[in-house]
């Protein structure tokens, strides 16, 4: 575990241990306290990284959900427009055919 701890964390832990050092406390005791503080800092950082990952996952899931909802809405809109176009097609063909028949009749 000590290999994963950065020198910055070790220095910070030593500063805190020395700041809370009591009179008559040996260097060994101070080092042990510093090790405990290092472990605490490392655990805190690990928890914060985990929380950050969870927040990122949640944010990405929300973005994906919004994208899916927008895609579904666009698909539904496209389907409605396609239905409207399909419903106009038979009427348009009917009108064009009648115009053609009337035009053919008058050109005779």
C-alpha positions in Angstrom: 0.0 0.0 0.0 2.9 2.4 0.7 4.0 2.0 -2.9 0.8 3.5 -4.1 1.0 6.5 -1.9 2.5 9.6 -3.5 5.3 11.5 -1.9 3.0 14.5 -1.7 0.6 12.5 0.4 3.5 11.3 2.6 4.7 14.8 3.1 1.3 16.0 4.0 0.8 13.2 6.4 4.1 13.9 8.1 3.2 17.6 8.5 -0.1 16.7 10.1 1.6 14.1 12.4 4.2 16.7 13.4 1.6 19.3 14.0 -0.3 17.1 16.4 2.8 15.7 18.0 2.7 15.7 21.8 5.6 16.4 24.1 7.7 13.3 24.8 6.5 11.5 21.7 9.2 9.5 19.9 10.0 9.8 16.2 8.9 6.2 15.8 5.5 7.0 17.2 5.2 10.1 15.0 6.1 7.9 12.0 3.4 5.4 12.9 0.9 8.2 13.2 2.0 9.6 9.9 1.5 6.1 8.3 -2.0 6.0 9.7 -2.7 9.4 8.3 -1.3 8.3 4.9 -3.7 5.4 4.9 -6.6 7.6 5.8 -5.7 10.1 3.0 -5.3 7.2 0.5 -8.7 5.8 1.5 -10.3 9.2 1.2 -8.9 9.7 -2.2 -10.0 6.2 -3.2 -13.5 7.0 -2.1 -13.6 10.3 -3.9 -12.4 8.6 -7.1 -15.2 6.1 -6.7 -17.8 8.8 -6.2 -16.5 10.7 -9.2 -16.7 7.5 -11.4 -20.3 6.9 -10.1 -21.2 10.6 -10.9 -19.7 10.2 -14.4 -21.6 7.0 -15.0 -24.9 8.6 -13.9 -24.2 11.6 -16.1 -23.4 9.5 -19.1 -26.5 7.4 -18.5 -28.7 10.5 -18.4 -27.1 11.8 -21.6 -27.8 8.4 -23.3 -31.4 8.4 -22.0 -32.0 11.9 -23.3 -30.5 11.0 -26.7 -32.7 7.9 -26.9 -35.8 9.9 -26.0 -34.9 12.5 -28.6 -34.3 9.7 -31.2 -37.7 8.1 -30.4 -39.4 11.4 -30.7 -37.7 12.1 -34.0 -38.7 8.6 -35.2 -42.3 9.2 -34.2 -42.4 12.5 -35.9 -40.9 11.0 -39.1 -43.6 8.2 -39.0 -46.4 10.7 -38.6 -45.0 12.7 -41.6 -44.7 9.5 -43.6 -48.3 8.6 -42.9 -49.5 12.0 -43.9 -47.6 11.7 -47.2 -48.9 8.2 -47.8 -52.5 9.4 -47.2 -52.1 12.2 -49.7 -50.7 9.8 -52.4 -53.9 8.1 -53.4 -55.8 11.4 -53.6 -53.1 13.0 -55.6 -53.1 10.1 -58.1 -56.9 10.3 -58.4 -56.9 14.0 -59.1 -54.1 13.6 -61.7 -55.9 10.8 -63.4 -59.2 12.9 -63.6 -57.3 15.8 -65.0 -55.7 13.5 -67.6 -59.2 12.0 -68.5 -60.7 15.5 -68.8 -57.8 16.8 -70.9 -57.9 13.7 -73.1 -61.6 14.2 -73.7 -61.3 17.9 -74.7 -58.3 17.2 -77.0 -60.3 14.7 -79.0 
